[in-house]
Amino acid sequence: MDTVEIEKSSIKLDSKVAQTCAAALKDKGWVFVPGQQWKNSFSLSLEQWSGFAAYWNNLMLDNHMGDNGKYRYRRYSSFQVTPSTGRILLNPHEPYMQPRSVNPLNGDTKRYYSPLEQGLVNHPFFESLLLGLGRIYDQASGENEEWNVKLHPYRILAEESSPGKPTPEGLHRDGVDFIAMMLVDRVGVEGGVTTITDSNRTFLFSKTMTSPMDIILGDDHRVMHEVSAVSSPDLPGYRDALVIAFARAIANE
């Protein structure tokens, strides 16, 4: 099966926001952008966002959890993204795998997940988000890159007696170049604090992302991250997030 080119969208990330994010990544290795600012930077309508977020209702149970947890729902697909040309290619679907040195809970295991739904991939914000992030990372790295992008939509369930764990592996890095963590929604949950540290695990920043489209970008070589467990004191709740990992398709010599 060959790669498939993604349709072009008229939605674009504001260039000043891209420059600000890239400067922060170069300076300190991470940046937080409030959801409303991120939404405005794409001039995204409420209807467009609602249509995008609706795909989190169709995620599938993750049956590959090393802790035997049944609290995580997800899908997975990978792409080749070239921001300088605006080209996005959907890669042939393959299992997801990380080394155990990066993910001690689920590493060194081929994990088979359902791919992203075609409607999500074709959504106009999808292409704009990948290219927007790619342009930020191009500016942060000082090069026009081709990126291998692994994309993970998650729903973490929480019940009164059973908290959900957004990062069950704990404080970690993903073994890539850059990482983006965007909140999609949270309903009926408490907790879910995102913490950023440097490579020596020295605290840098923490934030409970509560607004849709709150986003944290990080240089995966310089910072580590984790998200605390979410609990639901009354009714079952959930936390929806999108994690996007960017790695250079061709490593710099």
The 8 nearest C-alpha neighbors of each residue, nearest first, counted from 0:
[[1, 91, 2, 92, 90, 3, 89, 93],
 [2, 0, 91, 3, 90, 89, 88, 4],
 [1, 3, 90, 89, 88, 91, 4, 0],
 [2, 4, 89, 88, 1, 5, 90, 91],
 [3, 5, 88, 87, 89, 6, 2, 86],
 [6, 4, 87, 88, 3, 7, 89, 121],
 [5, 7, 4, 8, 121, 126, 87, 123],
 [6, 8, 5, 126, 9, 123, 85, 127],
 [9, 7, 123, 10, 126, 127, 6, 124],
 [8, 10, 11, 7, 123, 127, 124, 126],
 [11, 9, 8, 127, 41, 124, 123, 12],
 [12, 10, 41, 127, 13, 9, 131, 8],
 [11, 13, 41, 131, 40, 14, 127, 10],
 [12, 14, 40, 16, 15, 41, 11, 17],
 [13, 15, 17, 16, 12, 18, 40, 11],
 [16, 14, 18, 17, 13, 19, 20, 12],
 [17, 15, 19, 18, 14, 13, 20, 40],
 [18, 16, 14, 135, 20, 15, 19, 21],
 [17, 19, 15, 21, 16, 20, 22, 14],
 [20, 18, 16, 22, 17, 21, 15, 23],
 [21, 19, 23, 17, 22, 18, 16, 24],
 [20, 22, 139, 24, 18, 135, 23, 19],
 [21, 23, 25, 19, 20, 24, 26, 18],
 [24, 22, 26, 20, 25, 21, 27, 30],
 [25, 23, 28, 29, 21, 22, 26, 27],
 [24, 26, 22, 23, 139, 28, 27, 21],
 [25, 27, 23, 24, 22, 28, 29, 21],
 [28, 26, 24, 29, 23, 25, 30, 221],
 [27, 29, 24, 218, 217, 25, 221, 26],
 [30, 28, 217, 24, 216, 27, 218, 23],
 [29, 31, 216, 215, 23, 24, 20, 32],
 [30, 32, 215, 214, 216, 33, 29, 213],
 [31, 33, 214, 213, 37, 34, 215, 30],
 [34, 32, 213, 36, 35, 37, 214, 31],
 [213, 35, 33, 212, 37, 36, 211, 210],
 [34, 36, 38, 37, 33, 39, 212, 213],
 [35, 37, 39, 38, 34, 33, 40, 32],
 [36, 38, 34, 40, 35, 39, 32, 33],
 [39, 37, 35, 36, 40, 41, 43, 34],
 [40, 38, 42, 36, 41, 37, 35, 43],
 [39, 41, 13, 37, 38, 12, 42, 36],
 [40, 42, 12, 43, 39, 11, 38, 10],
 [43, 41, 39, 40, 38, 44, 10, 11],
 [42, 44, 41, 38, 39, 47, 45, 48],
 [45, 43, 47, 46, 48, 42, 38, 49],
 [46, 44, 48, 47, 49, 43, 50, 38],
 [45, 47, 49, 44, 48, 50, 43, 51],
 [48, 46, 44, 50, 45, 49, 51, 43],
 [47, 49, 51, 45, 50, 46, 52, 44],
 [50, 48, 46, 52, 51, 47, 45, 53],
 [49, 51, 47, 53, 48, 52, 46, 54],
 [50, 52, 48, 49, 53, 54, 47, 119],
 [51, 53, 49, 54, 50, 55, 48, 183],
 [54, 52, 50, 55, 51, 56, 49, 57],
 [53, 55, 56, 52, 57, 51, 119, 58],
 [56, 54, 57, 53, 58, 52, 154, 239],
 [55, 57, 54, 53, 58, 52, 154, 59],
 [58, 56, 55, 54, 59, 53, 116, 73],
 [59, 57, 73, 72, 55, 56, 74, 60],
 [58, 60, 72, 73, 61, 74, 57, 113],
 [61, 59, 72, 62, 71, 73, 58, 69],
 [62, 60, 72, 63, 71, 73, 59, 64],
 [63, 61, 64, 60, 69, 67, 68, 110],
 [64, 62, 61, 110, 65, 105, 67, 111],
 [63, 65, 67, 66, 62, 68, 105, 61],
 [64, 66, 104, 67, 105, 63, 68, 106],
 [65, 67, 68, 64, 104, 167, 105, 63],
 [68, 66, 64, 65, 69, 63, 62, 70],
 [67, 69, 66, 70, 64, 71, 65, 62],
 [70, 68, 71, 67, 60, 61, 62, 64],
 [69, 71, 156, 163, 155, 68, 72, 157],
 [72, 70, 155, 61, 154, 69, 60, 156],
 [73, 71, 60, 59, 154, 61, 58, 153],
 [72, 74, 153, 58, 59, 152, 61, 154],
 [73, 75, 113, 114, 112, 115, 152, 58],
 [74, 76, 114, 151, 150, 115, 112, 113],
 [75, 77, 114, 150, 115, 149, 92, 78],
 [78, 76, 149, 148, 90, 150, 89, 75],
 [77, 79, 89, 148, 90, 88, 147, 80],
 [78, 80, 147, 88, 146, 87, 148, 89],
 [79, 81, 87, 146, 145, 86, 82, 78],
 [80, 82, 145, 86, 83, 84, 85, 146],
 [83, 81, 85, 130, 84, 133, 134, 80],
 [84, 82, 81, 85, 143, 134, 144, 86],
 [85, 83, 86, 82, 81, 80, 87, 143],
 [86, 84, 82, 83, 81, 130, 87, 80],
 [85, 87, 81, 84, 80, 82, 88, 4],
 [88, 86, 80, 5, 79, 4, 81, 85],
 [89, 87, 4, 79, 3, 78, 2, 5],
 [90, 88, 78, 3, 2, 4, 77, 79],
 [89, 91, 2, 78, 77, 88, 92, 3],
 [92, 90, 2, 0, 1, 93, 89, 77],
 [91, 93, 90, 76, 114, 94, 77, 89],
 [92, 94, 91, 95, 111, 76, 90, 77],
 [95, 93, 111, 110, 109, 96, 112, 92],
 [96, 94, 110, 109, 111, 93, 97, 112],
 [95, 97, 109, 108, 110, 107, 94, 106],
 [98, 96, 106, 107, 99, 102, 101, 95],
 [99, 97, 106, 107, 100, 101, 102, 96],
 [98, 100, 106, 103, 102, 107, 101, 97],
 [99, 101, 98, 102, 103, 106, 97, 107],
 [102, 100, 99, 98, 173, 174, 103, 172],
 [101, 103, 106, 99, 104, 105, 100, 98],
 [104, 102, 99, 106, 105, 100, 101, 168],
 [105, 103, 65, 102, 168, 106, 99, 66],
 [104, 106, 65, 102, 103, 108, 64, 107],
 [105, 107, 99, 102, 98, 97, 108, 103],
 [108, 106, 98, 99, 97, 96, 109, 105],
 [109, 107, 106, 96, 110, 105, 97, 98],
 [108, 110, 96, 94, 95, 111, 107, 97],
 [109, 111, 95, 94, 108, 96, 63, 112],
 [110, 112, 94, 95, 109, 113, 93, 63],
 [113, 111, 74, 75, 114, 110, 94, 73],
 [112, 114, 74, 75, 115, 111, 59, 73],
 [115, 113, 75, 76, 74, 112, 116, 92],
 [114, 116, 74, 75, 76, 117, 113, 119],
 [115, 117, 118, 119, 114, 120, 54, 113],
 [116, 118, 120, 119, 121, 115, 122, 114],
 [117, 119, 121, 116, 120, 122, 54, 115],
 [120, 118, 122, 121, 117, 116, 51, 54],
 [119, 121, 117, 118, 122, 125, 116, 115],
 [122, 120, 118, 119, 117, 123, 6, 125],
 [121, 123, 119, 125, 124, 120, 118, 51],
 [124, 122, 8, 125, 126, 121, 127, 10],
 [125, 123, 127, 122, 126, 128, 10, 51],
 [126, 124, 128, 122, 127, 123, 120, 129],
 [125, 127, 129, 128, 124, 123, 130, 8],
 [128, 126, 124, 130, 125, 129, 11, 10],
 [127, 129, 131, 125, 126, 130, 124, 132],
 [130, 128, 132, 126, 131, 127, 133, 125],
 [129, 131, 133, 127, 82, 132, 128, 134],
 [132, 130, 128, 134, 12, 133, 129, 127],
 [131, 133, 135, 129, 134, 130, 128, 136],
 [132, 134, 130, 136, 131, 135, 82, 137],
 [135, 133, 137, 131, 136, 132, 82, 130],
 [136, 134, 132, 21, 17, 138, 133, 137],
 [135, 137, 139, 133, 138, 134, 140, 132],
 [138, 136, 134, 140, 142, 143, 135, 139],
 [139, 137, 141, 135, 136, 140, 21, 134],
 [138, 140, 21, 136, 137, 25, 141, 135],
 [141, 139, 137, 138, 142, 136, 25, 143],
 [142, 140, 138, 139, 137, 143, 136, 144],
 [143, 141, 137, 140, 144, 138, 139, 136],
 [144, 142, 137, 83, 145, 141, 82, 81],
 [145, 143, 142, 146, 137, 81, 247, 82],
 [144, 146, 81, 248, 80, 247, 79, 147],
 [147, 145, 247, 248, 80, 246, 79, 148],
 [146, 148, 79, 248, 246, 245, 78, 247],
 [149, 147, 245, 78, 77, 244, 146, 79],
 [150, 148, 77, 244, 243, 76, 78, 147],
 [149, 151, 243, 76, 75, 77, 242, 148],
 [152, 150, 75, 242, 241, 74, 243, 153],
 [151, 153, 241, 73, 74, 240, 242, 150],
 [154, 152, 73, 240, 239, 72, 241, 151],
 [153, 155, 239, 72, 238, 71, 73, 156],
 [156, 154, 71, 238, 237, 70, 163, 165],
 [157, 155, 237, 70, 163, 236, 154, 71],
 [158, 156, 162, 163, 230, 236, 231, 235],
 [157, 159, 235, 161, 231, 160, 162, 230],
 [160, 158, 232, 231, 161, 233, 230, 235],
 [159, 161, 158, 162, 157, 230, 231, 232],
 [160, 162, 158, 159, 157, 163, 230, 231],
 [163, 161, 230, 157, 229, 158, 228, 160],
 [162, 164, 157, 229, 156, 228, 70, 155],
 [163, 165, 228, 167, 166, 229, 162, 227],
 [164, 166, 226, 167, 155, 228, 163, 227],
 [167, 165, 168, 164, 169, 226, 225, 227],
 [168, 166, 164, 169, 165, 104, 66, 228],
 [167, 169, 166, 104, 102, 103, 170, 171],
 [170, 168, 167, 166, 225, 171, 226, 224],
 [169, 171, 225, 224, 223, 168, 172, 166],
 [172, 170, 223, 224, 169, 225, 173, 101],
 [171, 173, 223, 174, 219, 224, 101, 222],
 [174, 172, 175, 101, 171, 219, 244, 102],
 [173, 175, 172, 101, 219, 176, 220, 97],
 [174, 176, 246, 173, 177, 219, 245, 244],
 [177, 175, 246, 219, 245, 218, 220, 247],
 [178, 176, 218, 219, 245, 217, 175, 244],
 [177, 179, 244, 217, 216, 243, 245, 219],
 [180, 178, 216, 243, 242, 215, 181, 217],
 [181, 179, 242, 215, 214, 241, 216, 243],
 [182, 180, 214, 241, 240, 212, 213, 183],
 [181, 183, 240, 212, 213, 211, 184, 239],
 [182, 184, 211, 240, 239, 212, 181, 52],
 [185, 183, 239, 211, 182, 238, 186, 240],
 [186, 184, 238, 237, 239, 188, 187, 209],
 [185, 187, 236, 237, 188, 238, 184, 239],
 [188, 186, 236, 231, 237, 185, 234, 235],
 [189, 187, 231, 236, 230, 186, 229, 237],
 [188, 190, 230, 229, 231, 191, 187, 232],
 [191, 189, 229, 192, 228, 227, 230, 188],
 [190, 192, 227, 229, 228, 226, 207, 193],
 [193, 191, 207, 227, 226, 206, 190, 194],
 [192, 194, 226, 206, 205, 225, 207, 191],
 [195, 193, 205, 225, 224, 204, 226, 192],
 [194, 196, 224, 204, 203, 223, 205, 202],
 [197, 195, 202, 203, 200, 201, 223, 222],
 [196, 198, 222, 200, 201, 199, 223, 221],
 [197, 199, 222, 200, 221, 223, 196, 201],
 [198, 200, 197, 201, 196, 222, 223, 202],
 [201, 199, 196, 197, 198, 202, 223, 222],
 [200, 202, 196, 197, 199, 203, 198, 195],
 [203, 201, 196, 204, 200, 195, 197, 194],
 [202, 204, 196, 195, 201, 197, 205, 194],
 [205, 203, 195, 194, 202, 196, 206, 193],
 [206, 204, 194, 193, 195, 192, 207, 203],
 [207, 205, 193, 192, 208, 194, 204, 191],
 [206, 208, 192, 193, 191, 209, 205, 190],
 [207, 209, 206, 213, 210, 182, 192, 193],
 [208, 210, 207, 211, 185, 213, 182, 184],
 [211, 209, 213, 34, 208, 212, 182, 184],
 [210, 212, 183, 184, 182, 213, 34, 209],
 [213, 211, 34, 182, 181, 183, 214, 210],
 [34, 214, 212, 33, 182, 211, 210, 181],
 [215, 213, 181, 32, 180, 31, 212, 182],
 [216, 214, 31, 180, 30, 179, 32, 181],
 [217, 215, 179, 30, 29, 178, 180, 31],
 [216, 218, 29, 178, 177, 28, 219, 179],
 [217, 219, 177, 28, 220, 221, 222, 176],
 [218, 220, 177, 176, 221, 222, 217, 172],
 [221, 219, 218, 222, 176, 175, 198, 177],
 [220, 222, 219, 218, 198, 28, 197, 223],
 [221, 223, 197, 198, 219, 196, 218, 220],
 [224, 222, 172, 171, 196, 195, 197, 198],
 [225, 223, 195, 170, 194, 171, 196, 172],
 [224, 226, 170, 194, 193, 169, 166, 171],
 [227, 225, 193, 192, 191, 166, 165, 194],
 [226, 228, 191, 192, 190, 225, 193, 229],
 [229, 227, 164, 191, 163, 190, 162, 165],
 [230, 228, 190, 191, 163, 189, 162, 188],
 [231, 229, 162, 157, 189, 188, 158, 232],
 [230, 232, 188, 159, 158, 157, 236, 233],
 [233, 231, 159, 230, 234, 158, 188, 189],
 [234, 232, 231, 159, 235, 187, 158, 236],
 [233, 235, 231, 236, 232, 158, 159, 187],
 [236, 234, 158, 157, 231, 159, 233, 187],
 [237, 235, 187, 157, 188, 186, 231, 156],
 [236, 238, 156, 155, 186, 157, 185, 188],
 [237, 239, 185, 155, 154, 184, 186, 240],
 [240, 238, 154, 184, 183, 153, 185, 182],
 [241, 239, 182, 183, 153, 181, 152, 242],
 [240, 242, 152, 181, 151, 180, 153, 182],
 [243, 241, 180, 151, 179, 150, 152, 181],
 [242, 244, 150, 179, 178, 149, 151, 241],
 [243, 245, 178, 149, 148, 177, 150, 179],
 [246, 244, 148, 177, 176, 147, 146, 178],
 [247, 245, 175, 176, 147, 146, 248, 148],
 [248, 246, 146, 249, 250, 147, 145, 144],
 [247, 249, 146, 147, 145, 246, 250, 79],
 [250, 248, 247, 251, 145, 146, 144, 246],
 [249, 251, 247, 252, 248, 246, 144, 145],
 [250, 252, 249, 247, 248, 144, 142, 140],
 [251, 250, 249, 247, 248, 142, 144, 140]]
